Amino acid sequence: MSTIQRLGFDTIMQHLQELVIWRLRNPDLSFDEAPQLDRKALPDSLLKQLIIVLELDSAEIAILLLVMAPNLSPELLKFCVNQVYPDGGELPELGGIQGKNHRGILPTAETALFLIAGVNIEARVQSWPYFDKHSKLIANKIIQLEKPEKNEPKMSGALILDAEYTALLITGNIPEPELSIEFPASKIETQLTWDDLVLNAETRLEIRDLEIWLKHNETLQQKHDTTSRFKQGYRVLFHGPPGTGKTLTASLLGKYTDREVYRIDLSTVVSKYIGETEKNLAKLFDKAQYKNWILFFDEADAIFGKRTQVRDAHDKYANQEVSYLLQRLEEHPGLVILASNFKNNIDAAFTRRFQALVHFTPPEYEERLVLWQKALPKGFKFEKAIDLKTIAKTYDITGAHISNVMYYCCLQALDQNTQIITKDILLRALKREYKKEEKMF
């Protein structure tokens, strides 16, 4: 049995074909008289689950199958027209558009309206809610109605199946989004564990609070009906110098709560073109809305810096960008982490919107000692002349710096055909780090 047969695609495309031919032959009849899909005959699949979970009615199922057709049976609409009108014809009521590369008919909302309401004007008017933003298929980001050409009717816009739902319904998998203008974020992961993260006790306790929220918020909302009492989502600011564990903490929260973490560098999202920043952010939040992702906004200062008085149109639109981002942050149902090297760079009006502010302090002596002890890779050794306690007391550097130092030391040791880190190599590596930071060694 082929994959297509097993997933029931042949059954649903055959049903859609019968439905379209029936409508072309019976433009005046009510949709109640249309051929019905035998839902019980559908094999278990994501499509069947979607129909059940969203409680889709016959019209919604017809619309969903219609937007799937170009991906499964691109010739279907043309075939149906040729079956009923072998001599051809204009058929304006059918709608549809031609793509640049696609050779078949791409459905528009007019196509869907004709399918479910025919030419009955009252039935067509009653069917308009299927295409507004509150409809099940559009509100859940399954389909989208493209804006039509200027001065064209609203329903002449293309009706498109979301790219992720296309992959999910047809292959059963959603490919990971790649960093692009359309999706200005990249997935971050780590092979490290909580034991590798060295923080002071207070910071670790605050991180534990985030982990508790991630583990139990859904239960609290669903079993105890708290959605009307508490705001959705959780917003937190990570602040502290570079290299103190902000990004690693975000990665570990995702790893241990089985969530994907996406890092967004706000400095790359902010556009000099008016209105473009909102568009870039809208694409990101729309894609993340129902994914249960953790969103990690790095370089938050780029958009959440202290506001100045409005002096020109650029300042005005910059404030609008901030307001838009705040709105989307407060509406987002998941965990959103904003990171900044300096808390004072963030406007106090914004920090009041966060549920938590977590300070990542530079490591003290005890923490630096632990970091040095954990930094040595398996198989390598320090020579006896190295006293880690003295190193930890003398050199006030972060965990990221220590990691850089050890990486350099290991490479130098291997180049010398050994796995022993000498004091000379270690001091040379430390000097390099101090030089990078423009500090006296």
N, C-alpha and C positions, 0 to 999 in steps of 0.2 A: 504494500500500500504506500503511495507517495506521501510526502510531507503535506502537500496541499490537501489531499483527500483526508488525511488524518486530522488536520486542523479544521476541516469543514469549510475551507475557502471555496471549493467547487460548489458546495451546497448554497452558500450565501450569495455567490455571484450568479448562480442559476436562478435563485429567488429574485435577485435584483433585476435580472433580465426579464423574467416573467412580469415583474411589477411595472417596468418601464414600457414594455409592449402593451400591457393591459391599459396603462394610462394613455398611451398614444392612440389606442383604439377607442378609449372611453373617456374623453376629456371632461365630460359633464358629470360623470358619476362621483358619488361620495367615496372617500377613501375607505369607509367602512366596508365597501363591497370589493376592495382590492384583495388579491391573493395574500394569504397570511403565512408568515414564516412559522414553521413548526419548531418552536424553541426547544422542545424536549428532544428533538432529533439532532440538535447541535451537539457535537462531541464536546467534552470538557476542554475549555480553552480560555484564554484571557478575554477574548471577545464575549464569550458566554458569561464569564464572571462580571464583566463590565455591564452587560445588559441587566444582570440580576441585581448587582450592587446599586446601580443608579436608578433601577426600576424604570428603564426606558420603555416608552410606549411604542406602538407600531410606527408612528410617524418618525419618532426619533431614531428608531432602528433603521428605517428607510434612508434617512439623511446620513447616518453613519456609514451604511453600506455604499451609498452614493459617493461619499468622499474617499472611501477606500478603493473604489473601482479603478481610478487611473493607475494605481500601483499594482493591482492584481489582474485587471482585464481592461487594458487601455482602449481596446476596440469596441467595448460593450455598447456605449451609447450610439455610435455610428451603426453598429450591427442592428440594433433595435430599430433605428430610424429606417434603415434599408429594408427591414422585414415588413414594416407597415407602409412605407412610402417608397417603393422600389424606383419610382420615377423622380424621386427627390422633391424638394420644396423648401421654403424659407423656415417655417416652424418657429416664429419669434417667441412663442409661448414656452418653448423648450429651454431657452436661454443657452448658457454655455459659451465658452471662449476657446480660442486656439492659443496654445502655448508657443514659445519660441522654438523649442526642440520637440516637445510632445506632439505627436501626430494625431492623437485622438481628441475628443471633446472634453475639455475640463469643465466640471460642473460649477455653476454659480448658484447663488441663493434663488435665482429665478428658476433654475433647473429643479431644485429641491421643492420650491413652492408648487411648480407644475406637477411634480410627482405626487405630492400629498394633498393638493387641493384642486388640481386641474385648472379649468378656466372659470370656475365658480368664484365670483368676486368676493362674496361674503365669506366663503371658506378660506380664500387666500388671505383676507384681512385677519381672520381668526387665527391663522397660522403664523403671522408675523412674530409673535413672541418666541417661536422656536429659534429666531435669529438675533435676539437681543442679548445683552451681556449677562442677563440673569438666567438664561436657558441652561439646562443641565450640561449640554455638550460644550457650550462656549464658556460658561462659568468655570467648568472643570478643565479648561484649556485643552480639550480634546480636538475641537475644530476651531477655526477662526474664519471670520468673514472679512475678506480684504476690502479696503476702501476702493470704490470704483473710480474710473477716470472722472476728471472734473466735469460737473454738470450732468453726469450719468446717474440713473436711478440707483438707490442704495442696493437693491437686490441684484444689480448686475455685477456686483463684486464677486470675485472668485471665492468659492467655499473650499477651504483647504484643511486636510487632516494634519494635525501637529506632527512635526518631524519625529519627536520622541515616541508619540503614540503609534506612528507608522511603524517604527522599528519594533515597538513592544507588541503590537497586535499581530504583526506578520512574522517576526523572528522569535518573539518571546524575551528579547533582551533590549535594554536601552544602552547604546554606546555612550561611553563617558564623553562629556562635552570637552572640546578642546579650546584652548585660549585663542580668542579672536576678538574682532570688533563687536561681533554679535554676542559674545560671551566673554567679558573681560575678567576672567577668573581662572585660576589653575588649581588642580587638586594637590593637596599636600598630605604626605604620609610619613611615618617614621617606623624604624625597626627597633627603636629604643622603648624602654618601659618606664613606669612610674619611678622605679628604683634609680633610674639614670637621671631623673630630674631632681636637682638639688635646690631647694627653696627654704626660706625661713619658715618657722612654724605658723606664723600668722597668715602668710600668703598661701601656704599649703592648705590651711583650713578653709580659706575663701574659695580655693579651687575645688575643694571637696564639696562645697555648697553647690557649685555649678554641676558637678557630676551627679549629685542627688536630684537636682532639677531635671536633668536629662533622663534619668532613670525613672522618675516617678510622676512627672508632670502629666503625661498622657493618662495615667491611671486616675490621678486626681480629677482631671477634667471629665473623663468618661464615666467613672463609677460614682463620683460624688457631685456631678453636675455643677462645676464651678466656673463654667465658661462665661456666665453673665456677671459673676462676682469679681473675677480677676482679669487683668489684661492678658491677651495672648502673648506668647513669646517671652524671651528673656534677653535683655540688652546689658552688656557689661563693657567697661573700659579697662583694658590692660595698659598700664603706663609704667615706664621705667627705661633705663638706658638700654642701648642695643646690646644683644648678647646675654640678656639675663633670663631668657627662657620663655618669652611670650609666644613665639611661634611654636616651639616644642610643646608647650602646654596645650595649645589649641589642637595640635596633632594628636596628642595623647588622649584628650577628651573624646575625640572622634574614635580613636582606636578602641578605647575601653567601653564605649557605649554603642559601638557598631554603627557609626554614622560617618558619612563622607564629609571631609572638611575642604572647603574651597577658599583660597586666599585671593583677595581682591586688593590690588594696589591702587588706592584712590587717586594717586598722582597720575596714573595712566588713564583713569576713567574721566577725570575732569577735562572738558574740552574748551578751547578758546572760542568755539562757535556757540552762539546763543541758542539754548534749547537742546544742544546735543548731549550735554551731561545727563539731563533727565531721561533722554531716550536710551542712553547707554545703561543707566541704572534700572530703568523699567524692564529692559530685556533680561537683565540679571535676576531681578526679584520675581518676574513672571516665571522664569524657568525654575527658580528655587522654591516657589510657593508651596508645593505639595511634596517636596522631595525629602524632607526631614534632614536636610544638610545643616552643618554648622558653617556659617559665613564669617570669615575672618578678614576684616577690613584693615589692611596695613596702611601706614602713613596717613592716619585719620586727620592729621593736621591740615592736609591738602584741602579739605572741604569744611572741617569743623574748627578751623582756627578762629581766633577772636575777630568778631565782626567790627567793621568800621562804618562810619556814617555813609549814607548813600550820596555819592557825589556825581555819579553818571550812570548811564544805562548798564554798563558792565557790572557796577556794584549792585544795582537793582536785581539783575538776573543772577548774580552770584548768591544773593540772599534767597532768591527763589529756589535755586538748586539745593541749598541747605534745607529749606523748608520741605522740599519734595523728599529729600533723603530721610529726614526725620519722620515724615508721614509714612514712608514705606517701611522704615525700621520699626515703627510702633505697630504697624499692621502685620508684620511678618510673624508667623506662628512659631518659628524655631529660635535657636540660640544665635544671636549676632554678637560677635566680639569686635570691638574697635581697638586698635593698638596705636599708641603714640609714645614717642620717646620722652615727652615732657607733658605732664598733666596741665601745667600752666599755659600750654599752647592751645588748649581746648577751652572754648567759651563756656563759662559756668552755666549759661542758660541751657546748654546741651547736656552737660554732665548730670543735671538734675533729672533728665529723662531716663537715665540708666538705673537699673536695679542694683548694680554693684560696681564699685571701682576697686580694681585689684592692683596693688603697687608691687612691681617686681624690682626689688632693691638690689644693688650690687652685692655680691657675696661677701660676707665677713670672713674673718680668718678661719673659723671652724668649717664654714661651707666651702671655702677655697681648698682647704685640706682634703675634704671629701671629694671634691671635683678632681683634684690631682690624683687621688688614689683610684678613682673610677676611670680616669682618662687613658690609662696604659692598656693598649690592646693585648689580647691573648698572645703569648709567645715572646713578648718583649719584656725586658727588665731594665730597671735603673741601676747604674753602677753604684757601688757602695758610698762613693764620695757625695752622692746627692742626698740631702736631708730635706724631705718634702715639707716638714714642719717649718723649716727656715724659708724654703721657697714660698710657701703659703703666706707666711708673715711678711716677707719682704716685698713681694710683687702683688700689688693691688689690681688684679685683672678679673674679667668676667669669665663665665663658663665657656662662652664662644671663643674668647682669646685662648683659654687653656686648650680647647680642642684644636685650634689652629697650631698652637705650639707643638702639641703631641704629634699631629699629622706631619709637620715639618721634620720633627726629630726622627720619626719612624722611617721616613724616606731617606734621610741622611744616613741613618744606621744601615739600612739595606744597601745603600750605595757603597758602604764600607764593608760589606759582607758580614755583617753582625746583626744581632737583635738586642744589643745592649745600648741603652741610651746613656751617653756620657755627659758629664757636667758641662764640657765645652759646647757640645751640640745644644744642650738645653739652654744655656745662657745666650748662645747665638740666636736661637729661636725666640727667646724672650725679648732680646734687643730688637729683632725685626718687628714684633708686635708693638713695642713702645714707639718705634720709629713711625709706624703706620698711624698711630694715634697722636703723633707729634708731641710725645712726652719725653722728659729726660729719663735716661736709663741709669 
